[in-house]
């Protein structure tokens, strides 16, 4: 059964990648000089969560990473999303192990932590909710990183942390809209960090008691500094420049 699920998940991920490459243009940049050893990535964190269509970013990653997600991937999914009839079914097939979680650090989160093992690849959206068009979450609060990712950084002994900074997908699909708009540009910036070195650095600065807060503050600072420019802002700027030229 495990082999069958792996093949089904891998086929689905490759299908999403193919569709994404056909209907969207991908712009990928790298922060720093480091590049991942794809077999060593143990934690993949996506920042600037704006849309449930973010699986389209599969078009920006190599097939060998999709294979690892299909074979060893652990994907926490908000229970609210998992309960949606069609979307929930799709997300349940996006990794080998998909765990419905609440927004509290309860037994559902403990289940995620128990799935961390020698070969696992954890895929997580650390903000835990989606940014709306006004730049805030659904309840009107600023987007923050939740502390659960610090638990993962603490217990994964070695390997690489790959951070994917999204330029946003509101130009493709705004939360609440059903169908995405094709033929847009999807922007990602990647940064790779050594998990052990990153953990030790923050422990040295903040200590055990301040570790979780230090992880949250650092990732929020990296997100605000490294996310590509929202493609809609480029479109607006180009439009404004065109209006000035024409006038």
C-alpha positions as CSV (number, residue, x, y, z in Angstrom):
1,X,0.0,0.0,0.0
2,X,2.9,2.4,0.8
3,X,4.4,1.8,-2.6
4,X,1.1,2.4,-4.4
5,X,0.5,5.6,-2.5
6,X,4.1,6.8,-3.3
7,X,3.5,6.2,-7.0
8,X,0.1,7.9,-6.9
9,X,1.4,11.0,-5.1
10,X,4.4,11.2,-7.3
11,X,2.2,11.0,-10.5
12,X,0.0,13.8,-9.1
13,X,2.9,16.0,-8.2
14,X,4.5,15.5,-11.6
15,X,1.1,16.3,-13.2
16,X,0.9,19.5,-11.3
17,X,4.4,20.4,-12.2
18,X,3.7,19.8,-15.9
19,X,0.5,21.9,-15.9
20,X,2.3,24.6,-14.0
21,X,5.1,24.7,-16.6
22,X,2.6,24.8,-19.5
23,X,0.4,27.6,-18.1
24,X,2.8,29.7,-16.1
25,X,6.2,31.3,-16.4
26,X,8.6,30.7,-13.5
27,X,11.2,33.1,-12.1
28,X,13.5,31.5,-9.6
29,X,16.3,33.3,-7.7
30,X,18.8,32.1,-5.1
31,X,19.8,33.9,-2.0
32,X,23.5,33.5,-1.2
33,X,25.9,31.1,-2.7
34,X,24.6,27.9,-1.3
35,X,22.6,25.4,-3.2
36,X,20.8,22.4,-1.8
37,X,21.8,18.8,-2.0
38,X,18.3,17.7,-2.8
39,X,18.7,14.4,-1.0
40,X,19.7,16.3,2.2
41,X,16.8,18.7,2.4
42,X,14.9,17.7,5.6
43,X,12.7,20.7,6.1
44,X,11.1,22.8,3.3
45,X,9.4,26.0,4.6
46,X,7.2,28.2,2.4
47,X,6.9,31.8,3.4
48,X,4.3,34.4,2.3
49,X,1.4,32.1,2.0
50,X,-1.3,33.8,-0.2
51,X,-3.2,31.1,-2.0
52,X,-4.3,27.4,-1.9
53,X,-2.9,27.2,-5.5
54,X,0.6,27.3,-4.2
55,X,1.2,23.7,-5.3
56,X,1.7,25.4,-8.7
57,X,5.2,26.2,-7.4
58,X,6.0,22.6,-8.1
59,X,6.9,23.9,-11.5
60,X,10.0,25.5,-10.0
61,X,11.5,22.5,-8.2
62,X,13.3,19.4,-9.7
63,X,11.5,16.1,-10.1
64,X,13.9,14.4,-7.7
65,X,12.5,16.7,-4.9
66,X,9.0,15.7,-5.8
67,X,10.0,12.1,-5.6
68,X,11.3,12.6,-2.1
69,X,8.0,14.3,-1.1
70,X,6.1,11.4,-2.5
71,X,8.3,8.8,-0.8
72,X,9.1,10.5,2.5
73,X,7.2,13.7,2.7
74,X,5.2,14.8,5.7
75,X,2.7,17.6,5.1
76,X,0.8,19.3,7.9
77,X,-2.5,20.7,6.5
78,X,-5.0,22.9,8.3
79,X,-8.0,20.9,9.3
80,X,-10.2,23.6,7.8
81,X,-8.6,23.1,4.4
82,X,-8.5,19.3,4.7
83,X,-12.3,19.2,5.3
84,X,-13.1,21.0,2.0
85,X,-14.6,18.5,-0.5
86,X,-12.3,18.7,-3.5
87,X,-9.4,20.8,-2.2
88,X,-9.1,18.6,0.9
89,X,-8.9,15.5,-1.3
90,X,-6.2,17.1,-3.4
91,X,-4.1,18.2,-0.5
92,X,-4.4,14.7,1.1
93,X,-2.5,13.4,-2.0
94,X,0.3,16.0,-1.9
95,X,2.8,14.0,0.2
96,X,3.3,10.5,1.5
97,X,2.0,11.5,5.0
98,X,-0.6,14.2,5.3
99,X,-1.6,15.3,8.8
100,X,-4.7,17.4,9.6
101,X,-3.7,19.9,12.2
102,X,-5.5,22.6,14.2
103,X,-4.0,26.0,14.9
104,X,-3.1,24.9,18.4
105,X,-0.1,22.8,19.5
106,X,-2.2,19.9,20.5
107,X,-2.1,16.1,19.7
108,X,-2.4,16.8,16.0
109,X,0.9,18.7,16.1
110,X,2.4,15.9,18.2
111,X,1.5,13.5,15.4
112,X,3.6,15.6,13.0
113,X,6.5,15.6,15.3
114,X,6.3,11.8,15.7
115,X,6.6,11.4,12.0
116,X,10.1,13.0,12.0
117,X,12.5,10.2,11.3
118,X,15.8,9.6,9.5
119,X,14.5,10.0,6.0
120,X,11.5,12.3,6.4
121,X,11.1,15.6,4.5
122,X,8.8,18.0,6.3
123,X,6.9,20.5,4.1
124,X,5.4,23.3,6.1
125,X,3.8,26.7,5.7
126,X,5.0,28.3,9.0
127,X,2.6,31.2,8.9
128,X,-0.3,28.8,9.3
129,X,-2.9,30.9,7.4
130,X,-3.3,32.8,4.2
131,X,-2.6,36.5,3.5
132,X,-5.5,38.3,2.0
133,X,-5.4,41.2,-0.5
134,X,-5.1,43.8,2.2
135,X,-1.9,42.1,3.5
136,X,-3.6,40.7,6.6
137,X,-5.0,37.3,7.5
138,X,-8.7,36.5,7.4
139,X,-9.2,38.0,10.8
140,X,-7.4,41.3,10.0
141,X,-4.2,40.5,11.8
142,X,-0.7,40.9,10.5
143,X,0.9,37.8,9.1
144,X,3.3,36.2,11.6
145,X,5.3,33.0,11.7
146,X,4.0,30.5,14.2
147,X,6.3,28.8,16.6
148,X,5.7,25.2,15.5
149,X,8.5,25.3,13.0
150,X,11.0,25.9,15.9
151,X,10.0,22.4,17.3
152,X,11.0,20.9,14.0
153,X,14.3,22.8,13.8
154,X,15.0,21.6,17.3
155,X,14.4,17.9,16.8
156,X,15.7,17.3,13.2
157,X,19.3,16.4,13.9
158,X,21.0,17.3,10.6
159,X,20.4,18.1,7.0
160,X,19.3,21.2,5.2
161,X,16.5,23.7,5.7
162,X,15.2,25.0,2.3
163,X,13.2,28.2,2.6
164,X,11.0,29.1,-0.4
165,X,10.0,32.8,-0.4
166,X,7.0,33.4,-2.6
167,X,6.3,36.5,-4.5
168,X,2.6,36.0,-3.8
169,X,-0.2,34.5,-6.0
170,X,-2.9,37.0,-5.6
171,X,-2.5,37.8,-9.3
172,X,-3.3,34.1,-10.0
173,X,-6.0,33.5,-7.4
174,X,-7.2,35.5,-4.4
175,X,-8.6,33.4,-1.5
176,X,-12.3,32.9,-2.2
177,X,-11.9,32.8,-6.0
178,X,-12.5,29.4,-7.6
179,X,-10.5,29.3,-10.8
180,X,-6.9,30.6,-11.2
181,X,-5.8,32.9,-13.9
182,X,-3.4,31.3,-16.4
183,X,-0.3,32.7,-18.1
184,X,1.0,34.7,-15.2
185,X,4.5,34.7,-13.7
186,X,5.2,32.8,-10.5
187,X,8.2,34.1,-8.5
188,X,10.2,32.2,-5.9
189,X,13.4,32.9,-4.1
190,X,15.2,30.0,-2.4
191,X,17.6,30.0,0.5
192,X,19.4,26.9,1.9
193,X,20.6,26.7,5.5
194,X,22.4,24.0,7.4
195,X,19.9,22.9,10.1
196,X,22.5,22.1,12.7
197,X,24.4,25.4,12.2
198,X,21.2,27.4,12.1
199,X,19.9,25.8,15.3
200,X,23.2,26.3,17.2
201,X,23.4,29.9,16.1
202,X,20.0,30.8,17.5
203,X,20.6,28.7,20.7
204,X,23.9,30.6,21.2
205,X,22.1,34.0,20.8
206,X,18.8,33.3,22.6
207,X,19.3,30.2,24.7
208,X,16.9,27.4,25.3
209,X,14.2,29.6,26.7
210,X,14.3,32.1,23.9
211,X,14.9,29.7,21.1
212,X,11.3,29.6,19.7
213,X,10.9,33.4,19.8
214,X,14.3,33.7,18.1
215,X,13.3,31.4,15.3
216,X,10.0,33.3,14.7
217,X,11.7,36.7,14.7
218,X,14.5,35.5,12.3
219,X,12.1,33.9,9.8
220,X,9.9,36.9,9.8
221,X,12.9,39.1,9.1
222,X,14.1,36.8,6.3
223,X,10.6,36.8,4.8
224,X,10.3,40.5,4.8
225,X,13.7,40.9,3.3
226,X,13.8,38.1,0.8
227,X,10.4,37.6,-0.7
228,X,10.3,38.6,-4.4
229,X,8.4,41.7,-5.4
230,X,4.7,40.9,-5.7
231,X,4.1,40.5,-9.4
232,X,1.0,42.7,-9.2
233,X,3.1,45.6,-8.0
234,X,5.3,45.2,-11.1
235,X,2.2,45.3,-13.3
236,X,1.0,48.4,-11.5
237,X,4.4,50.1,-11.8
238,X,4.6,49.2,-15.5
239,X,1.1,50.6,-16.1
240,X,1.9,53.8,-14.3
241,X,5.1,54.2,-16.3
242,X,3.2,53.6,-19.5
243,X,0.6,56.3,-18.5
244,X,3.4,58.8,-17.8
245,X,5.1,58.1,-21.1
246,X,1.9,58.4,-23.1
247,X,1.0,61.6,-21.4
